[in-house]
Amino acid sequence: MNGVTGRMGTNQHLIRSIVAIREQGGIALGPGERIMPEPVLVGRNEDKLRALASAHGDLAISTDLDAVLADPKYTVYFDAQTTQRRYGAVKQAIAAGKHIYCEKPSACTSAEALELDRLAKVAGVKHGVVQDKLWLPGLMKLKYLIDTGYFGKILSVRGDFGYWVFTGHGQPAQRPSWNYRKEDGGGIITDMLCHWRYVVDNLFGNVTSVSCLGNVDIEERIDENGKAYTCTADDSAYATFVTDQGTICQFNSSWCTRVRRDDLLTIQVDGTNASAVAGLRNCVVQHDANTPKPVWNPDVDSPIDFWSGWTDVPTNQIFDNAFKVQWELFLKHVVTDSPFRWGMIEGAKGVQLAELGLESWAKRAWVDVPVLG
């Protein structure tokens, strides 16, 4: 596990996924058969690694990636480093014959991402890219509604993501400073359009074209060492996608917005028969029969409470951590060859859409999305 001293690597992948799997006694396969992951934490800062490993069961650590890749005991390589370090390390791990699981974006460019997909297939190693939002409770409830035909014809999708990331001038920032420097691989388009690609592809149809506008809203922030730096990467993005189903999907993403909605991410789906709004964990619906009939009159207060006309989709199952769910699916895939369809090509699709989003912004134009894979 390379790069797990960072925020996402520590919390979502190590503590809430691998450590949680170990604490539950592994992944059950059948009578008397379980998968028990034995991680080694790899990184450049031995003190950070040692503290993290000690806090979670005295796990193995190493600052020598070459040595770990040469050790036959470790058969899976996971990468949660900064994006700029990922391509070289994953390529090295493939050459060492390791199965590959990595965070998104899978590379800095679609050419690199496609090369990793090609190399993994030639090497015959199993491979996967993190697509965590597919297993969020709110989106799984939304997927159920789509699969059961609840909406009728889906007309449009509106996603709203983001929150206020403090600049560091008054309060410490809750995201790393490299996110806001283009030269270090930062930018919300690069980050979030990879997410929106797999969300849209898996729920609403394959993306065929994109229009995107980005902006650098905050020009100066304070880094982890208390020093001011100039922000060079986009921290807000306004994208519209069209799918092969003819569905229009609009997604706003911002680290410079204060939340007044149900969750940090909300996705509204409007159809001929019904609508739904999904957050990270919850989902509410409004059927045609329950839809109020407003009459436009800005001179009086609205007599309709628009919040009250929605009904919760019940939680009829236990939802596990989304990252952990995909980890378990990937480890089962490695051990038993069970299906796993979120390989490196899916990561390449995300990188491709981010690239085309940046191209659209530069050209101020719609850009077609070629088919990959």
Residue pairs with C-beta under 8 A, 6 or more apart in sequence:
1 9
1 13
1 14
1 18
1 39
1 40
1 41
1 42
1 78
1 80
2 42
2 43
2 65
2 77
2 78
2 79
2 80
2 81
2 89
3 9
3 42
3 43
3 79
3 80
3 81
3 82
3 85
3 103
4 10
4 13
4 14
4 41
4 43
4 52
4 78
4 80
5 41
5 43
5 45
5 48
5 49
5 52
6 80
6 81
6 82
6 176
7 175
7 176
8 80
8 103
9 80
9 103
10 52
12 132
12 321
12 323
13 78
13 80
13 103
13 323
13 327
14 39
14 41
14 52
14 56
15 56
16 321
16 323
16 324
17 321
17 323
17 324
17 327
18 37
18 39
18 327
19 56
19 57
20 321
20 324
21 27
21 36
21 37
21 324
21 327
21 328
21 331
22 36
22 37
22 57
25 34
25 36
26 34
26 35
26 36
26 37
27 34
27 35
27 36
27 328
27 331
27 332
28 34
29 35
29 332
29 335
29 336
35 331
35 332
35 335
37 331
38 60
38 73
38 74
39 59
39 60
40 59
40 60
40 61
40 62
40 68
40 74
41 49
41 52
41 53
41 59
41 60
41 61
41 62
42 49
42 61
42 62
42 63
42 65
42 68
43 49
43 61
43 63
44 63
45 63
46 61
46 63
49 61
49 62
49 63
50 61
52 59
53 59
53 60
53 61
62 68
65 89
65 92
68 74
69 77
69 92
69 93
69 96
69 98
70 96
74 98
75 98
75 99
75 334
76 98
76 99
76 100
76 101
76 331
76 334
77 89
77 90
77 93
77 96
77 98
77 99
77 100
77 101
78 101
78 102
79 85
79 86
79 89
79 90
79 93
79 100
79 101
79 102
79 103
80 102
80 103
81 89
82 178
82 184
82 185
83 105
83 107
83 108
83 185
83 190
84 108
84 184
84 185
86 102
86 103
86 105
86 106
86 107
86 108
87 107
87 108
87 112
87 115
87 116
90 100
90 102
90 106
90 107
90 116
91 115
91 116
91 119
93 100
94 100
94 116
94 119
94 120
94 123
94 125
95 119
95 123
97 123
97 125
98 125
99 125
99 126
99 127
99 334
100 116
100 120
100 125
100 126
100 127
100 128
100 344
101 127
101 128
101 129
101 130
101 327
101 330
102 128
102 129
102 130
102 347
103 129
103 130
104 129
104 130
104 131
104 194
104 195
104 347
104 350
104 351
105 113
105 190
105 191
105 194
105 347
105 350
105 351
105 354
106 113
106 116
106 129
106 344
106 347
106 348
106 350
106 351
107 113
107 115
107 116
107 347
107 348
107 351
108 185
108 351
109 351
109 355
110 348
110 351
110 352
110 355
110 372
112 351
113 344
113 347
113 348
113 350
113 351
113 352
114 345
114 348
114 372
116 127
116 344
116 347
116 348
117 127
117 343
117 344
117 345
117 347
117 348
117 373
120 127
120 343
120 344
126 330
126 333
126 334
126 340
127 343
127 344
128 326
128 330
128 333
128 340
128 342
128 343
128 344
129 342
129 343
129 344
129 346
129 347
129 350
130 323
130 326
131 198
131 202
131 326
131 342
131 346
132 322
132 323
132 326
133 139
133 195
133 198
133 199
133 265
133 322
134 140
134 198
134 199
134 202
134 322
134 326
135 319
135 320
135 322
135 323
135 325
135 326
136 280
136 281
136 322
137 280
137 281
137 282
137 315
137 319
138 263
138 267
138 278
138 279
138 280
138 281
138 282
138 283
139 199
139 203
139 267
139 278
140 319
141 278
141 282
141 283
141 313
141 315
142 203
142 267
142 269
142 276
142 278
142 283
143 202
143 203
144 313
145 151
145 269
145 274
145 276
145 283
145 285
145 313
146 154
146 203
146 204
146 269
150 271
150 273
150 274
150 276
150 285
151 269
151 270
151 271
151 272
151 273
151 274
151 275
151 276
152 271
152 272
152 273
152 274
153 271
153 272
154 204
154 245
154 247
154 269
154 270
154 271
155 247
155 248
155 270
155 271
155 272
156 247
156 248
156 249
156 250
156 269
156 270
157 200
157 204
157 247
157 248
157 249
157 250
157 267
157 268
157 269
157 270
158 249
158 250
158 251
158 267
158 268
158 270
159 196
159 199
159 249
159 250
159 251
159 252
159 265
159 266
159 267
159 268
160 251
160 252
160 261
160 265
160 266
160 267
161 192
161 251
161 252
161 253
161 254
161 264
161 265
162 236
162 252
162 253
162 254
162 255
162 256
162 257
162 259
162 264
163 255
163 257
163 258
163 259
163 264
164 255
164 256
164 257
164 258
164 259
165 173
165 174
165 175
165 235
165 255
165 256
166 172
166 173
166 174
167 173
167 218
167 220
167 221
167 222
168 221
168 222
168 223
168 226
169 221
169 222
172 222
173 221
173 222
175 255
176 224
177 221
177 222
177 223
177 224
177 229
178 184
178 185
178 186
179 186
179 187
179 188
179 191
179 233
179 255
180 186
180 218
180 221
180 229
180 231
180 232
180 233
180 235
181 229
181 231
181 232
181 233
182 232
182 233
182 234
183 232
186 232
186 233
187 214
187 233
187 234
187 235
187 358
188 214
188 233
188 234
188 235
188 236
188 237
188 253
188 254
188 255
189 212
189 214
189 234
189 237
189 239
189 253
189 354
189 357
189 358
189 361
190 233
190 354
190 358
191 354
192 237
192 251
192 253
193 210
193 212
193 237
193 239
193 253
193 350
193 353
193 354
193 357
194 347
194 350
194 351
194 353
194 354
195 350
196 239
196 241
196 249
196 251
196 253
196 353
197 207
197 349
197 350
197 352
197 353
197 354
198 342
198 346
198 349
198 350
199 267
200 207
200 241
200 243
200 249
201 207
201 349
204 243
204 245
204 247
204 249
205 243
205 244
205 245
205 246
205 247
206 243
206 244
206 371
207 241
207 242
207 243
207 249
207 353
207 369
208 242
208 243
208 244
208 368
208 369
209 241
209 242
209 366
209 367
209 368
209 369
210 239
210 240
210 241
210 242
210 353
210 356
210 357
210 360
210 366
210 367
210 369
211 239
211 240
211 360
211 365
211 366
211 367
212 237
212 238
212 239
212 240
212 356
212 357
212 358
212 360
212 361
213 237
213 238
213 239
213 360
213 361
213 364
214 234
214 236
214 237
214 238
214 357
214 358
214 361
215 234
215 235
215 236
215 237
216 231
216 232
216 233
216 234
216 235
217 235
217 236
217 254
217 256
218 231
218 235
218 256
219 230
219 231
220 228
220 229
220 230
220 231
221 228
221 229
221 231
222 228
222 229
223 229
234 361
235 254
235 255
235 256
236 252
236 253
236 254
236 255
236 256
236 257
237 252
237 253
237 254
237 357
238 250
238 252
238 253
239 250
239 251
239 252
239 253
239 357
240 248
240 249
240 250
240 251
241 248
241 249
241 250
241 251
242 248
242 249
243 249
262 277
262 279
262 282
262 284
263 279
263 280
263 281
263 282
264 279
264 280
265 279
265 280
266 277
266 278
266 279
267 277
267 278
268 275
268 276
268 277
269 275
269 276
269 277
269 278
272 288
273 287
273 288
274 285
274 286
274 287
274 288
275 285
275 286
275 291
276 283
276 284
276 285
276 286
276 313
277 283
277 284
277 310
281 319
282 312
282 313
283 312
283 313
284 310
284 311
284 312
284 313
285 310
285 311
285 313
286 309
286 310
286 311
290 309
290 311
291 309
292 304
292 306
292 309
294 302
294 304
326 342
329 338
329 340
330 340
332 338
332 340
333 339
333 340
345 372
345 373
348 372
348 373
349 372
349 373
352 369
352 370
352 372
353 369
356 367
356 369
357 367
359 367
360 366
360 367
